[in-house]
């Protein structure tokens, strides 16, 4: 379940959804099983935005070749 919410937060960030709206949706969803659902939701969305920013700024020179970045396996 945790991964699913992180994935949804990441997808929402890539679509450009307003972070506060996503935070509220997650907090509402987790209200019954988290002691502080607003903190949890904000933390989840923040992590997703950091991950998105990291992938957006990554270049092929960041330690991977273009083929590795795209998941291409060279033929021998």
C-alpha positions as CSV (number, residue, x, y, z in Angstrom):
1,X,0.0,0.0,0.0
2,X,2.8,2.4,0.9
3,X,4.4,2.1,-2.6
4,X,1.0,2.6,-4.2
5,X,0.5,6.0,-2.5
6,X,4.1,7.0,-3.3
7,X,3.5,6.1,-6.9
8,X,0.3,8.0,-7.1
9,X,2.0,11.0,-5.5
10,X,4.8,10.8,-8.1
11,X,2.2,10.4,-11.0
12,X,0.3,13.4,-9.7
13,X,3.5,15.4,-9.6
14,X,4.4,14.5,-13.1
15,X,0.9,15.6,-14.3
16,X,1.3,18.9,-12.6
17,X,-1.4,18.4,-10.0
18,X,-1.4,20.9,-7.2
19,X,0.6,19.5,-4.3
20,X,-1.9,20.7,-1.7
21,X,-4.7,18.9,-3.4
22,X,-2.7,15.7,-3.6
23,X,-1.7,16.1,0.1
24,X,-5.3,16.5,1.1
25,X,-6.4,13.4,-0.9
26,X,-3.7,11.2,0.7
27,X,-4.5,12.6,4.2
28,X,-8.2,11.9,3.7
29,X,-7.4,8.3,2.5
30,X,-5.0,7.6,5.4
31,X,-7.0,9.3,8.1
32,X,-8.1,6.1,9.8
33,X,-4.7,4.4,10.0
34,X,-2.2,7.2,10.6
35,X,-1.8,9.1,13.8
36,X,-0.9,12.3,11.8
37,X,-2.2,11.8,8.3
38,X,-1.4,15.3,7.2
39,X,2.3,14.8,8.1
40,X,2.3,11.5,6.4
41,X,0.7,12.9,3.2
42,X,3.0,15.9,3.1
43,X,6.1,13.7,3.6
44,X,4.9,11.4,0.8
45,X,4.3,14.2,-1.7
46,X,7.6,15.8,-0.8
47,X,9.5,12.5,-1.4
48,X,7.7,12.2,-4.8
49,X,8.6,15.7,-5.8
50,X,12.2,15.2,-4.9
51,X,12.3,11.9,-6.9
52,X,10.7,13.7,-9.9
53,X,13.2,16.6,-9.7
54,X,16.1,14.1,-9.5
55,X,14.9,12.3,-12.7
56,X,14.2,15.5,-14.5
57,X,17.7,16.9,-13.9
58,X,19.5,13.6,-14.5
59,X,21.7,13.6,-17.6
60,X,23.4,10.8,-19.5
61,X,26.7,11.9,-17.9
62,X,25.5,11.2,-14.4
63,X,27.1,7.8,-14.3
64,X,25.1,6.0,-16.9
65,X,25.3,5.9,-20.6
66,X,22.3,6.8,-22.7
67,X,21.7,3.1,-23.4
68,X,21.7,2.2,-19.7
69,X,19.4,5.1,-18.9
70,X,16.9,3.9,-21.4
71,X,17.2,0.3,-20.4
72,X,18.8,-0.7,-23.8
73,X,20.9,-3.9,-23.8
74,X,23.7,-3.8,-26.4
75,X,23.8,-6.6,-28.9
76,X,27.0,-8.7,-29.0
